[in-house]
Amino acid sequence: MPQESTVMDWDKLRIFHAVADAGSLTHAGDVLHLSQSAVSRQIRALEDSLGTTLFHRHARGLILTEQGELLFEATSSMVRKLDTTAARIRDSEESVFGELKVTTTTGFGTMWLVPRLAKLYERYPDLKIDLMLEERVLDLPMREADVAIRMKEPNQQDLIRRRLLNIRMRLYATPEYLAKAGVPETLEDLGPHRLICQNPQTPQVSSGAVLSQMLLARNISSTLMVNNYFGVLQGVLNHVGIGVLPDYLSSDFPNLTRVLPDIQSGEVPVFLAFPEELRASRRVAAFRDFVLEEIQSLRRQQTEEQATDPSAG
């Protein structure tokens, strides 16, 4: 017959460890604030549950048996781990470390978030970020991710959410491309140009899909369709054509020139959200504050750009 497993009582293990460490029931009782008889009863109960003797009783005190030494080694390891964990918990009041699962769209993650993460790691070098880039909305209450940055307001329950900014999709090209292919002045002028955009059927923000669909209906002679904005950006930066891109890129890529300034998508709200139960998490707070700082910096840059170039607004 299979041997039944023994579930050890944590309280009895704590008392055993104190007795083994002190070598005496009396000294252990002093440490634990228990009577000698109470300590003795707990040790005997533990020995009975394990079916073995843990101590040799001598006039000079208690000596561990071979089985007792094995158990003392295990409880010592447990105590060390608990002490280390307690210290890390205390330290976490001032420091940030450990794993943080973040999800956002492929475009925002690759083009805006990842290039900025070096600053976050400089501040918190022991942080371990698991960044999940996909258009699917992960379930935060079910802890598929700890924090989400999304291009629409989350509708899941029990979430703390904050609007970061509003973005628009606009048309951009490089000066090199425009010098070669010409600068379109009207929508009709786009005909001979190459348009780079996402297929309107590709999962994306609805405003971007509407803009792309409107442009594609203009009898464009040549197109490049990519299933994410990172691919669109690479096409534009390499002078392939005129691309539909989010406006937050203009600050990071000054070589982008806006084309047809009157043409843009509707506003797209960007939200940061995390579960209510993570309100007190130092990791989440550190990431949230970092993103907010970077968003404020982006807004300042955009304000400066609009002051020097009204078409950028």
Kinemage of the C-alpha trace (Angstrom):
@kinemage 1
@onewidth
@group {chain A} dominant
@subgroup {mainchain}
@vectorlist {calphas} color= white
{ca met a 1} P 0.000 0.000 0.000
{ca pro a 2} L 1.244 3.540 -0.719
{ca gln a 3} L 2.500 5.323 2.368
{ca glu a 4} L 0.288 8.152 3.596
{ca ser a 5} L 1.817 11.605 3.362
{ca thr a 6} L 2.383 13.486 6.601
{ca val a 7} L 1.295 17.111 6.796
{ca met a 8} L 3.574 18.874 9.252
{ca asp a 9} L 2.201 21.471 11.625
{ca trp a 10} L 4.001 24.784 11.074
{ca asp a 11} L 3.629 25.753 14.719
{ca lys a 12} L 5.188 22.494 15.869
{ca leu a 13} L 8.049 22.967 13.390
{ca arg a 14} L 8.666 26.442 14.772
{ca ile a 15} L 8.834 25.056 18.302
{ca phe a 16} L 11.081 22.172 17.189
{ca his a 17} L 13.492 24.600 15.544
{ca ala a 18} L 13.693 26.732 18.693
{ca val a 19} L 14.382 23.656 20.849
{ca ala a 20} L 17.036 22.307 18.462
{ca asp a 21} L 18.658 25.720 18.254
{ca ala a 22} L 18.666 26.218 22.048
{ca gly a 23} L 19.453 22.596 22.974
{ca ser a 24} L 17.055 22.829 25.881
{ca leu a 25} L 13.315 22.789 26.501
{ca thr a 26} L 13.667 25.454 29.142
{ca his a 27} L 15.690 27.872 26.996
{ca ala a 28} L 13.389 27.302 24.028
{ca gly a 29} L 10.379 27.996 26.257
{ca asp a 30} L 11.935 31.295 27.314
{ca val a 31} L 12.426 32.310 23.685
{ca leu a 32} L 8.914 31.226 22.697
{ca his a 33} L 7.245 32.502 25.876
{ca leu a 34} L 5.876 29.007 26.565
{ca ser a 35} L 6.151 26.754 29.587
{ca gln a 36} L 8.596 23.837 29.483
{ca ser a 37} L 5.715 21.356 29.679
{ca ala a 38} L 3.925 23.022 26.722
{ca val a 39} L 7.100 22.851 24.627
{ca ser a 40} L 7.646 19.218 25.612
{ca arg a 41} L 4.066 18.277 24.605
{ca gln a 42} L 4.498 19.893 21.162
{ca ile a 43} L 7.788 18.060 20.536
{ca arg a 44} L 6.288 14.716 21.514
{ca ala a 45} L 3.264 15.380 19.296
{ca leu a 46} L 5.592 16.150 16.363
{ca glu a 47} L 7.600 12.977 16.997
{ca asp a 48} L 4.362 10.955 17.127
{ca ser a 49} L 3.141 12.451 13.829
{ca leu a 50} L 6.468 11.618 12.155
{ca gly a 51} L 6.797 8.237 13.818
{ca thr a 52} L 10.374 8.871 14.904
{ca thr a 53} L 12.473 10.255 17.743
{ca leu a 54} L 13.960 13.690 17.108
{ca phe a 55} L 15.985 14.167 20.293
{ca his a 56} L 18.120 12.079 22.627
{ca arg a 57} L 17.328 13.198 26.172
{ca his a 58} L 20.386 13.634 28.389
{ca ala a 59} L 20.902 15.211 31.759
{ca arg a 60} L 22.954 17.924 30.053
{ca gly a 61} L 20.243 18.710 27.580
{ca leu a 62} L 18.860 17.534 24.256
{ca ile a 63} L 20.882 16.140 21.352
{ca leu a 64} L 19.428 15.738 17.880
{ca thr a 65} L 19.026 12.245 16.476
{ca glu a 66} L 19.943 11.582 12.864
{ca gln a 67} L 16.311 12.180 11.902
{ca gly a 68} L 16.264 15.315 14.044
{ca glu a 69} L 19.327 16.663 12.262
{ca leu a 70} L 17.605 16.180 8.903
{ca leu a 71} L 14.559 18.077 10.105
{ca phe a 72} L 16.677 20.822 11.723
{ca glu a 73} L 18.518 21.297 8.427
{ca ala a 74} L 15.165 21.746 6.686
{ca thr a 75} L 13.750 24.162 9.286
{ca ser a 76} L 17.004 26.153 9.274
{ca ser a 77} L 16.699 26.563 5.518
{ca met a 78} L 13.079 27.657 5.953
{ca val a 79} L 14.033 30.204 8.600
{ca arg a 80} L 16.772 31.653 6.378
{ca lys a 81} L 14.366 31.960 3.457
{ca leu a 82} L 11.710 33.559 5.632
{ca asp a 83} L 14.238 36.027 7.051
{ca thr a 84} L 15.393 36.896 3.533
{ca thr a 85} L 11.815 37.315 2.343
{ca ala a 86} L 10.934 39.492 5.318
{ca ala a 87} L 13.973 41.670 4.626
{ca arg a 88} L 13.006 42.007 0.966
{ca ile a 89} L 9.463 42.930 1.927
{ca arg a 90} L 10.801 45.629 4.233
{ca asp a 91} L 13.217 46.798 1.537
{ca ser a 92} L 10.400 46.910 -1.020
{ca glu a 93} L 8.973 49.892 0.800
{ca glu a 94} L 11.822 51.880 -0.761
{ca ser a 95} L 13.017 49.717 -3.659
{ca val a 96} L 11.429 48.105 -6.706
{ca phe a 97} L 12.301 44.632 -7.963
{ca gly a 98} L 10.728 41.469 -9.314
{ca glu a 99} L 8.546 40.618 -12.314
{ca leu a 100} L 6.067 42.999 -13.891
{ca lys a 101} L 3.835 41.836 -16.745
{ca val a 102} L 2.973 44.677 -19.111
{ca thr a 103} L 0.786 44.495 -22.193
{ca thr a 104} L 0.221 47.022 -24.965
{ca thr a 105} L -0.222 47.129 -28.722
{ca thr a 106} L 2.615 46.121 -31.014
{ca gly a 107} L 2.916 49.630 -32.446
{ca phe a 108} L 2.976 51.545 -29.168
{ca gly a 109} L 5.206 48.961 -27.525
{ca thr a 110} L 7.867 48.781 -30.230
{ca met a 111} L 7.897 52.415 -31.325
{ca trp a 112} L 7.329 54.330 -28.082
{ca leu a 113} L 7.637 52.201 -24.937
{ca val a 114} L 10.645 49.935 -25.565
{ca pro a 115} L 12.984 52.766 -26.663
{ca arg a 116} L 12.326 54.475 -23.313
{ca leu a 117} L 12.763 51.492 -20.999
{ca ala a 118} L 16.506 52.039 -20.504
{ca lys a 119} L 15.606 55.003 -18.282
{ca leu a 120} L 13.309 52.822 -16.164
{ca tyr a 121} L 15.984 50.111 -15.786
{ca glu a 122} L 18.551 52.718 -14.777
{ca arg a 123} L 16.233 53.700 -11.951
{ca tyr a 124} L 15.245 50.140 -10.999
{ca pro a 125} L 17.950 47.721 -12.207
{ca asp a 126} L 16.360 44.684 -10.501
{ca leu a 127} L 13.031 45.046 -12.288
{ca lys a 128} L 12.058 42.153 -14.577
{ca ile a 129} L 9.553 43.222 -17.220
{ca asp a 130} L 7.601 40.696 -19.266
{ca leu a 131} L 6.324 42.817 -22.173
{ca met a 132} L 3.483 41.273 -24.166
{ca leu a 133} L 2.785 43.061 -27.453
{ca glu a 134} L -0.482 42.148 -29.107
{ca glu a 135} L -3.716 43.691 -30.270
{ca arg a 136} L -5.775 41.292 -28.143
{ca val a 137} L -7.005 42.830 -24.898
{ca leu a 138} L -5.638 40.698 -22.063
{ca asp a 139} L -7.729 40.033 -18.968
{ca leu a 140} L -6.211 42.124 -16.173
{ca pro a 141} L -8.556 40.974 -13.363
{ca met a 142} L -7.531 37.386 -14.206
{ca arg a 143} L -3.889 38.542 -14.015
{ca glu a 144} L -2.980 37.770 -17.631
{ca ala a 145} L -1.000 41.009 -17.185
{ca asp a 146} L -0.340 43.435 -14.341
{ca val a 147} L -0.512 46.674 -16.336
{ca ala a 148} L -1.989 47.527 -19.713
{ca ile a 149} L -1.597 50.495 -22.046
{ca arg a 150} L -4.472 50.443 -24.498
{ca met a 151} L -5.848 52.597 -27.301
{ca lys a 152} L -9.324 52.657 -25.785
{ca glu a 153} L -10.812 52.822 -22.309
{ca pro a 154} L -10.812 49.365 -20.692
{ca asn a 155} L -14.282 48.037 -19.919
{ca gln a 156} L -13.238 45.305 -17.497
{ca gln a 157} L -14.388 45.638 -13.911
{ca asp a 158} L -12.261 46.410 -10.830
{ca leu a 159} L -9.585 48.308 -12.752
{ca ile a 160} L -7.827 51.528 -11.908
{ca arg a 161} L -7.512 53.450 -15.168
{ca arg a 162} L -5.949 56.716 -16.224
{ca arg a 163} L -6.099 58.508 -19.550
{ca leu a 164} L -2.540 59.206 -20.697
{ca leu a 165} L -3.129 61.218 -23.863
{ca asn a 166} L -5.095 61.417 -27.099
{ca ile a 167} L -3.407 60.529 -30.353
{ca arg a 168} L -4.307 60.858 -34.034
{ca met a 169} L -3.170 59.015 -37.143
{ca arg a 170} L -1.613 61.325 -39.705
{ca leu a 171} L 0.318 61.172 -42.972
{ca tyr a 172} L 4.119 61.301 -42.896
{ca ala a 173} L 7.001 60.925 -45.326
{ca thr a 174} L 10.727 61.677 -45.390
{ca pro a 175} L 12.169 64.770 -47.080
{ca glu a 176} L 14.112 62.403 -49.359
{ca tyr a 177} L 10.946 60.723 -50.585
{ca leu a 178} L 9.119 64.031 -51.108
{ca ala a 179} L 12.090 65.528 -52.964
{ca lys a 180} L 11.963 62.607 -55.376
{ca ala a 181} L 8.204 62.042 -55.701
{ca gly a 182} L 6.876 65.542 -55.058
{ca val a 183} L 4.770 67.023 -52.255
{ca pro a 184} L 1.013 66.355 -52.567
{ca glu a 185} L -1.106 69.447 -51.955
{ca thr a 186} L -4.541 67.801 -52.086
{ca leu a 187} L -6.014 64.331 -51.606
{ca glu a 188} L -6.232 63.982 -55.378
{ca asp a 189} L -2.468 64.466 -55.561
{ca leu a 190} L -1.950 61.198 -53.636
{ca gly a 191} L -2.840 59.156 -56.740
{ca pro a 192} L 0.701 58.770 -58.131
{ca his a 193} L 2.258 58.271 -54.686
{ca arg a 194} L 2.804 55.032 -52.777
{ca leu a 195} L 0.657 54.769 -49.650
{ca ile a 196} L 1.934 52.726 -46.695
{ca cys a 197} L -0.706 51.711 -44.177
{ca gln a 198} L -2.354 48.878 -42.359
{ca asn a 199} L -5.024 46.909 -44.140
{ca pro a 200} L -8.332 48.288 -42.802
{ca gln a 201} L -9.303 44.700 -41.943
{ca thr a 202} L -6.231 44.250 -39.712
{ca pro a 203} L -6.903 44.524 -35.941
{ca gln a 204} L -6.120 48.136 -35.087
{ca val a 205} L -7.696 51.265 -33.636
{ca ser a 206} L -10.909 52.017 -35.501
{ca ser a 207} L -9.935 55.628 -36.277
{ca gly a 208} L -6.789 54.453 -38.052
{ca ala a 209} L -8.753 51.895 -40.065
{ca val a 210} L -11.296 54.549 -41.120
{ca leu a 211} L -8.539 56.901 -42.284
{ca ser a 212} L -6.734 54.160 -44.237
{ca gln a 213} L -9.980 53.078 -45.874
{ca met a 214} L -10.729 56.645 -46.941
{ca leu a 215} L -7.250 57.068 -48.438
{ca leu a 216} L -7.303 53.710 -50.239
{ca ala a 217} L -10.571 54.737 -51.903
{ca arg a 218} L -8.650 57.559 -53.668
{ca asn a 219} L -7.430 55.318 -56.479
{ca ile a 220} L -3.850 55.139 -55.162
{ca ser a 221} L -1.576 53.675 -57.827
{ca ser a 222} L 0.778 51.799 -55.470
{ca thr a 223} L 0.407 50.596 -51.889
{ca leu a 224} L 2.340 48.790 -49.184
{ca met a 225} L 0.169 47.233 -46.507
{ca val a 226} L 1.733 46.074 -43.243
{ca asn a 227} L -0.052 44.461 -40.312
{ca asn a 228} L 1.418 46.803 -37.680
{ca tyr a 229} L 2.575 50.399 -37.397
{ca phe a 230} L 6.197 49.440 -36.753
{ca gly a 231} L 6.346 48.035 -40.275
{ca val a 232} L 4.686 51.173 -41.640
{ca leu a 233} L 7.290 53.313 -39.856
{ca gln a 234} L 10.169 51.300 -41.318
{ca gly a 235} L 8.734 51.756 -44.791
{ca val a 236} L 8.432 55.516 -44.330
{ca leu a 237} L 11.908 55.944 -42.803
{ca asn a 238} L 13.382 54.069 -45.765
{ca his a 239} L 11.673 56.393 -48.269
{ca val a 240} L 9.227 53.794 -49.626
{ca gly a 241} L 6.249 56.146 -49.615
{ca ile a 242} L 3.787 58.180 -47.531
{ca gly a 243} L 2.641 56.401 -44.401
{ca val a 244} L -0.271 56.515 -41.975
{ca leu a 245} L 1.338 56.783 -38.537
{ca pro a 246} L 0.423 57.892 -34.994
{ca asp a 247} L 1.376 61.480 -34.226
{ca tyr a 248} L 3.390 60.614 -31.090
{ca leu a 249} L 6.236 59.507 -33.386
{ca ser a 250} L 7.022 62.989 -34.676
{ca ser a 251} L 9.019 63.893 -31.542
{ca asp a 252} L 11.214 60.786 -31.723
{ca phe a 253} L 11.702 60.912 -35.498
{ca pro a 254} L 12.338 64.551 -36.489
{ca asn a 255} L 13.044 63.388 -40.042
{ca leu a 256} L 9.343 62.662 -40.479
{ca thr a 257} L 7.592 65.385 -42.468
{ca arg a 258} L 3.870 65.749 -42.166
{ca val a 259} L 1.984 65.463 -45.446
{ca leu a 260} L -1.443 67.013 -46.067
{ca pro a 261} L -1.742 68.605 -42.590
{ca asp a 262} L -5.521 68.853 -42.859
{ca ile a 263} L -5.870 65.075 -43.109
{ca gln a 264} L -5.939 63.111 -39.861
{ca ser a 265} L -7.970 60.516 -38.008
{ca gly a 266} L -10.338 61.110 -35.128
{ca glu a 267} L -8.851 61.213 -31.625
{ca val a 268} L -7.741 57.931 -30.096
{ca pro a 269} L -7.616 57.866 -26.269
{ca val a 270} L -4.676 56.042 -24.674
{ca phe a 271} L -5.298 54.548 -21.233
{ca leu a 272} L -3.093 52.956 -18.594
{ca ala a 273} L -4.901 50.421 -16.406
{ca phe a 274} L -4.159 47.881 -13.693
{ca pro a 275} L -6.228 45.765 -11.260
{ca glu a 276} L -7.517 47.374 -8.083
{ca glu a 277} L -5.719 44.700 -6.050
{ca leu a 278} L -2.351 45.998 -7.316
{ca arg a 279} L -2.983 49.537 -6.094
{ca ala a 280} L -0.272 49.175 -3.416
{ca ser a 281} L 2.274 47.416 -5.659
{ca arg a 282} L 5.603 49.247 -5.772
{ca arg a 283} L 6.366 47.756 -9.190
{ca val a 284} L 3.102 48.960 -10.683
{ca ala a 285} L 3.479 52.414 -9.100
{ca ala a 286} L 7.039 52.723 -10.418
{ca phe a 287} L 5.973 51.789 -13.954
{ca arg a 288} L 2.915 54.067 -13.836
{ca asp a 289} L 4.932 57.057 -12.624
{ca phe a 290} L 7.618 56.431 -15.247
{ca val a 291} L 5.067 56.320 -18.081
{ca leu a 292} L 3.373 59.487 -16.816
{ca glu a 293} L 6.726 61.308 -16.735
{ca glu a 294} L 7.468 60.247 -20.304
{ca ile a 295} L 3.985 61.277 -21.451
{ca gln a 296} L 4.466 64.730 -19.890
{ca ser a 297} L 7.779 65.015 -21.722
{ca leu a 298} L 6.052 64.039 -24.978
{ca arg a 299} L 3.383 66.689 -24.464
{ca arg a 300} L 6.028 69.374 -23.893
{ca gln a 301} L 7.794 68.375 -27.090
{ca gln a 302} L 4.548 68.427 -29.046
{ca thr a 303} L 3.724 71.885 -27.680
{ca glu a 304} L 7.146 73.151 -28.742
{ca glu a 305} L 6.723 71.606 -32.202
{ca gln a 306} L 3.339 73.261 -32.652
{ca ala a 307} L 4.810 76.638 -31.625
{ca thr a 308} L 7.518 76.407 -34.280
{ca asp a 309} L 5.484 74.555 -36.934
{ca pro a 310} L 1.688 75.055 -36.818
{ca ser a 311} L 1.184 72.183 -39.306
{ca ala a 312} L 2.511 69.787 -36.668
{ca gly a 313} L -0.512 70.430 -34.441
